[in-house]
Amino acid sequence: MAEQNKLLPDWVVGLTDRIMKYYIERDLVLDTVILDRHPAPEPGHEYMMYAHIPFCHTLCSYCTFHRFIFKEYKAREYFVSLRKEMQMAKDLGYDFTSLYIGGGTTTILEDELIKTIELARTLFPSIKEVSCETDPAHLATSSFKNLKGLVDRMSIGVQSFDDNILKMIDRYEKFGSGEQIFERIQAAQELFPICNVDMIFGFRGQTEAVLQRDMDLIMKLNPRQITTYPLMVTTQTKKSVRNTIAAPSADLAAQYQIILNTLGKHYNQLTSWTFGRTHDEGFDEYVVDHDEYLGVGSGAFSFLGNSLYVNTFSLRRYNERIASGKMGVERRRIFDKRSVLQYRLLLGLFSARLSRKYFRDVHHVNLDRVLFKEMLGLKAIGAIKDNPNDPDNLIVTDAGKFLGLVMMKAFYSGMDNIRAELRKPLSAIDM
């Protein structure tokens, strides 16, 4: 009976994980080439820019993103190089509709960040929105208010308001208690048009009651946007915490149902794990709304045409490349047409915006025909169904949204493997 009440049977989730593992190990492998710059933009294409800031005052044990311990002189040198690489993108002919700044801790040097945003808006006049990330500690600094008017969307990494979980993941001492964080976010919401609160579920000890309390506090905060990530414990997560902070994967479906039942009543669901007041606001998974994006900065990813590009993960080499007139990009992976279509199918499922018209107009294919097996499988397990009122747009069910979450979690784990591969040879001089 318990199995029948789940969004998806355990065997479907297990099979999905195995299928994703197969495709990730096959496709997310970089070519052994060294590049000097990104390709020039294609006429008529729309692009987003991603900028990476790889510095944090402390490194969270569960985080697998590209980051280093903050040293001010290195960070200031890096920001200078980052702005030069932006100019190189401009010289190639790029313009961008939006800018997403990720990390690391993007607000670690507010004065440098302000210079970078101001330059980006000058170089790329088509930018309509700037998104940025920060942590709860920076909300309390006096200089944080200087970002008002420059950042349209500020994403704040909270993870949980529960003090026991914050202590378990070493965030209590760094960023304060759940009550302190709550109060800081209340004040920060007045500074930006959109404030996004990042939460994580799937922690060990995060009972359904604890998660429900987190959701109730979020509803009391009433932010413009909420992101509820599943905890992503990958092979790159520190061994010392891998088996101590993660709840059994079987708990995820029940916790996800709590999130849907609480937030779904008051917010529009933008992706499997993002909720917003409106349908047209930007969010952390910028890959959903942007088919092509160019990344600047050490460790940044780009997807242009049919290729994934990755910038050097070495700070030393990044600065040397920029100083010599080269961009940060070093590696590439070219994908065949079918792989690109499967990737877009994943994103359509994840965003609950699975459109036959999109595949027809953008990729010039019939979705049901070219991905026949994939579509048949999704319909068979109840993840998608035809919309009788709009044949061009399929309905993604709650089961499909959870499947999209499972698949996207596996996809991001694959990206973590790329990060690990490129960070592995780094020595002290590279950091």
Salt bridges, closest charged atoms under 4 A:
GLU3 OE1 - LYS6 NZ 3.90
ASP10 OD1 - LYS6 NZ 2.75
GLU25 OE2 - LYS21 NZ 2.60
ASP27 OD1 - ARG26 NE 2.90
ASP31 OD2 - ARG332 NE 3.92
ASP31 OD1 - ARG333 NH1 3.78
ASP36 OD1 - LYS326 NZ 3.89
GLU72 OE2 - ARG76 NE 2.87
ASP111 OD2 - ARG76 NH1 2.91
GLU112 OE2 - ARG76 NH1 3.03
GLU112 OE1 - ARG83 NH2 2.95
ASP135 OD1 - HIS138 ND1 3.08
ASP152 OD2 - ARG121 NH2 2.87
GLU281 OE1 - ARG224 NE 2.93
ASP284 OD1 - ARG153 NH2 2.82
ASP289 OD1 - ARG353 NH1 3.01
ASP291 OD1 - ARG344 NH2 2.96
GLU292 OE1 - HIS45 ND1 2.51
GLU320 OE1 - ARG316 NH1 3.28
GLU330 OE2 - ARG317 NE 2.81
GLU330 OE2 - ARG321 NH1 3.83
ASP361 OD2 - LYS357 NZ 2.55
ASP368 OD1 - ARG356 NE 2.58
ASP368 OD2 - LYS379 NZ 3.93
GLU374 OE2 - ARG338 NH2 2.98
ASP386 OD1 - ARG356 NH2 2.65
ASP386 OD2 - LYS379 NZ 3.52
ASP392 OD1 - ARG360 NH2 3.15
ASP398 OD1 - LYS401 NZ 3.77
ASP416 OD1 - ARG419 NH1 2.51
ASP430 OD1 - ARG316 NH2 2.87
